[in-house]
Amino acid sequence: MPHQPASSALSRFRVIDLTQVRAGPTCCRQLADWGADVIQVQMPEHMRGDDTLGGQDGSDYQYTHRNKRSITLDLKQAEGIATLKRLIATADVVVENFRPDVKYRLGIDYETLSAENPGLVYASISGFGQTGPLAQRPGFDQIAQGMGGLMSVTGLPGQGPVRVGIPIADLCAGIFAAQGILVALLEREASGRGQFVHTSLLESMVYMMDFQTSRHLIDGEVATQAGNFHPTSIPTGVYQARDGYLNIAVFGSKIWERFCNILGAPEWIHDARYADKPSRSANRDSLNAEINQRLAQQDRAHWIREFNEGGVACGLISNVKEMLEEPQIAHLGMVKEVVSARLGPQRLVGQPVQLERTPSSITRAAPRRGEHTQEVLSELGVGREALEAMKVQGVY
């Protein structure tokens, strides 16, 4: 069937997805969810494919590759490369996450392809960057988390380094690459030219270190693990009520006063140990102990209601099941429904940003490997006999 865009916002753009694992597919999913014609190019079934997302029928793969079409091409054959180049000649964007040298060896680097398609936006995602002493190293999310500093500030003090519980380097690199592609497409409207866009897992982690890097570069401070508590603003962190844990965030003197009054401790407002932020930070252990002692007198529901009604941010700490059952998340409509022809109905989390006139949507379940090969190649003008010959030769 012909391409049916998930949304009209990006439907005029064709994207060739040469990626695998997570960072690159995440980038292309961002574009596909707003309607870009994303064509995923995979190796033929008889060759080793990408099984890093739990197999093509697995939930991880289904989430990552929705709204795409899939073709197979053997890029080890000259005809496979030639066919890919014909496809790229019709495209606006190419996204790849090979090792930096592979695209040059295959002859599908930006310089080569842009000579035939000067409007091409070519995005590369790598572990450590396109050049430099570590450019050729294999890159994975946890390696980037460690080298990017994130694991040094995650976890409890003295516990040793702790990885973040999501593939944050992969996800951020993919989202940043998609942002770069959109900027390049906007710039192309003025210049008429595409450009080379590149990011890496390592760069994404350095950027995500945010105030920790600015405090070091400006103040010389080396951030350490702060555990479940904000490094400078106490009391902001995880506390324990009678029936379990909850988060409380207290920023600023006015909110501190509200907090003390709700907790039944107005005397803390003028207590020299807790009267200002530096004092509360210096005496955090005693303050936190006193807070937990008072919180233990009531259940979480009581405190969440009292604090939020009183102007102090407070909330549950949910597991995935509890999070998805949260009425506010249901109200926001983040969980979308789609039907896979072979796997049946699916529920997937959609995009977290809402556009009033051109919202994202999920209208196509993740394709099976090569599901759209003949459809896409026919769009290039490849006839039935040529398609059969290519199939016999193992080109797809």
N, C-alpha and C positions, 0 to 999 in steps of 0.2 A: 504494500500500500504506500502511497506517496507520503512524504514527510508531513506530519501534523504538528505544528509548533505548540508547545505547552503554553506559551504566552506570546502576545504580539510584539513585545518590547524589542526583542533581538532577532525576530524571525527573518530579517533580511540578511543575516550573517551566517556563513557556513564555517564550521570549526572542524579541523581534522585532529582527532585525539589519538596521539601516538603513545599514550602514557599507560602505566600500570602501577600497581600497589595502591597508594592512597593520595599522595600530594597532588599529582597530576590529574587523576580522575576527579578529585575534589574541585580543582580549578574548572574543569570542563563541565562538571555538574552545575556549578554556579551559573554558567552561561546557558546550559540546556534548560534549566528551570525557568528562564525567562524567554525561552522559545528559539534560541539559536539551533540551527540544524547541525548538531554534533554527530560526527561520524567517527565511531571508535574503530581503529584499525588494529586487529589482533593477528597473531600467527595462526595458520590453519590448525584444524583440530588434531591432525596427526603429529603435530609438532608440540613441544612442551609449551604450555601456556601459563598464564598468570593464575596461580592457585593460592596466592597470598591473602586473598580475602575470603577464604573458606569455601572455594568452589563456586561455580557460576549459578548454582541454585541456592546458595547460602544467603542468609539475611543481610550480611555485610555487603556482599557483591550487589544484591538487589537494591540496596539503599544508595550505593555509590554510583551506579551506572544507569539509574532511571533516566528517562527522557532522551536516550541516545539511540542511534542506529548502529549496528555492528557489521563490519565486513572483515573478511580475512584476506591477507596477502602474505605470501612468502617473500620477505624482504632480503632473503639470501639469494633469490633469483633475480637476474637482470630484468626480466619482464615484470616481476613484482614491484621493483623500484620504479620502472618506467610507468606502470599503472598508477602507482602512488603519486608520481609527479603530475600525471594527467589530472588526478583528483585534486591535488593541491593547487593546480592552475585555476580551478574553479572556486577556490576557498578564500576567505578573508583572514583566517587565523589558523596557525598550526601550533599545537602544544606538544612538547616532548619532555621526557625526563630520563633520557639515556645518560650514560656517563658522557662527560663533555666531548670526548674524542669520537664517539660512535657516529654522530651525525655527519661529521666530515668524512669518515671512512665510507659511509653509505652514500655520500653525495647529496644529502638532504639538509645541509646547513642553510642558515639564513642567506648568506651571500649568494649561494648557488640558486636557491629557489626564488629570491627576490629579483634576480636578473630577468626571469620570465614573468614574475608577478610582483611588480614594484609596490603594489598596495598591500602586500602581505604583512600581517603582524605575526611575528614568530616568537613564541614564548618558550623558554627553557627553564626547567626546575631541576636543580641538582642538590647534592648533599652539602657542598661547601663553596660553591661558586664556579664560574666558568673558567677562571684562571687562578693562578696562585699555587703555593706549595702543596696544598691539600686537595686541589681540584679533582684529581683522579681517584681519590679515595671513595669507596662505597659509603653511602650515607643512609642512615636510618634514624627514625624518630628519636629513640632513646639516646643514641650517640649525640644528636644535636641538642637534646635537653641537657645532657651533661656538659658538653663543651660550650654551650651557650649560657651557662651560669644558672639555669633554672633549678637544677637539682640541688644546688648549694643553698637555696633560700626556701626550699620546700621541705616540710616535715618538722618534727619536734627538735628543739635545741639539743645537741649532743647525740642525736639518734643516728647520724650519718646521712648521706645524701638519699633523697627520695624522689622517684620519678612522679610526674603528674599522671593522674589516672586516665587521661585521654591522650590520643596521639597528637598533641598540641602543635608540635613542629610541622608535622605533615599537613594538618588542617590549616594552620596559619600560612604556610608557604603556598598552598593551593589557593586560599582566599586572596592573598596579596598578589599572586600571579594574575588572578581574574581581574582584580582591580587595575593592575598595570595594563592588561589587555584592553579594558574599557577606556582607559585614558588614551592609549595609543590609537584606538578606533576614533575617539573624539578628535584627536590631533590630526588624524588622516583626513577628516572632513575639511580642514583648512589647507593642509599641505599636499594632499593627494598621494602621500607616500606612507608606506608601512614602516615598521622599525623592529629591531631586536629587543625583546623584553626578557629579562632574566632575574631570577631570585633563587634562593636556596633555603634549605632547612635551617642552616646555621644563621643566616641573616635574619630569618623570621624570628628566631629565638632571641637574638641580640636586641631586636626591636621590641619584642614583648617584655623584655626586662624593665622597660619603662622607667619608673622613678628610681629603681636601683642603679641604673646606669647614670642618670643625671646626678644623683647624690654622690656617686663616685667621681665623675668627671668634674663636677663643680665644687663639691665639698671634701673630696678625698675619702669618703666613707665606703667601707666594704660591707655590703649587706650580708647578714647571716640568717639562719633559720629562726623564724618567729613562731613556728607552730601554728596553732589555730587562732592566734591573737594578732591583731594589727601591730606592726612593729613600733608605731609611735603614738597611736591613739587608743588609750585604755579608758574605759572598758569597751572594746570592740573585739568580739571573738565568740568562742563556743562556751556556753555555760550549761549547767545541769539543773533542770527542774525536777519535781518529784517523780515524774514518769519518763524522763529521758532528756536528750540534748536539744538545744535550740541556739540560734545565732542572735546576738544583740549587737547593734552598732550605735555607738555614742560618739558623735563628732561635734565639738563646739561647746562653749560654756552653757548656753541656753538649754541644749539637749541634755547636758549633764545634770542640770538642775531638775529638769523634768524626770529624768531617770531616778534620781535620788528620792524625789517625792513619791513616785509610783511604787518604788521598792520599800517605802516606809522608812527611809533613812535620810531625812532632810538635814540632819546634823553633819553629814558628809560634805555638804556644799561648802562649809566653812572650816572643815577639818584640815589642818595644815598638811596632813599626809596626802590628801586627795583634792585640795582646793583648785589646783591648776593641772594642766596636762603634763608638765615635767614631773610634778610630784606624784601624780597617778602612775606615770611610767616607772618612776623609781621605786614605787611601792606596789607594783602590780600584783605580786604574789599574795600579799595580805589583803589587798582590795578584792581580788578575784575569789579568795577563800570566803570573805564576808558576803560577797554577792551570791555565791553558790549556796551558802548557808540560808540566806533569805529565800532564794528561789526554790529551795527544796520544800518549802511549806505549801506550794501549790503546783498543780499540773501545768504542762506547757500551754494548753489551750487558754487557761486563765491569764498567763503572762503575755502571750501573744496578743490577746484581746486588749489587755490593759495597756501594754506599751504602745501598740499601734494607735489605739484611740487617744493616747496621751502624747502622740507625736514623737515616739522613739521607735526606730526601725527594729523589727524583731520577726523572726520566721523559723519555720521548721527546717530540719536537716533531713531531706528525703532521699530514699533510694530511687532507682529508676522507675519502679512500679508506682510508688507513691507520687513521684513527680508527675508522671503522665496522668494520674488520677486527680491531680490538683484542679479544682474548678476554674481557676483563673487561666490555666494553660488550655483547658477545654474551650473556654470563652475566646481565647486568642486564635483558636482554629489552627494550631500548629501541626496537628496530626492530619495527614491527607490520606485519601483512599484511592487505590488504583487496582486494576485487575490485570494479572499476568495470564496470558493465554495458556501457559502450561502449569503455573503454580497456583492460580486462583486469586481470590481477593487478598490484597495486602494493605497494611497501614504503615505509613512512613512519615517521618518528621520532615516538614517542609522548611522553607526559608524563613529566617527570623526578622526580615525587614519587609514591610508592606508598602506597596505602591498603589495609590488610589485608583489610577486608571489602567495600569498595566501590571497587575499582580502576577507573581510567579504561580506556577501550578505543576502538578504531576499528572500527565495524561498518558504516559507510556512507561510500562514496567521495563526493567532492565532486559535487554535482548539476549538471546542465546548467541553463542559465538557464531559469527558469520551469517546471522539471520537475514541481513539485508544486502549481502554481497551482490547478488544478481540484480537486485533493484537499483543499487547505487551505480554499478558498472553500466547498466542499461541507460541510466541518466547521462553517462559519459559518451554514449553512442556506440558502446560495444554490442555487437549483434549476437544473436543466439548461437550461431556456429562458433564464433570466436569465444564466447563464454564456455561452451562445451570443451573446446580445445584447451583453454586455460585450466579448466577443472581437471582434465586428463593429465596435464603437465604438472599439476600440483601447485599452480600459482596461487590458488585460493582454496 
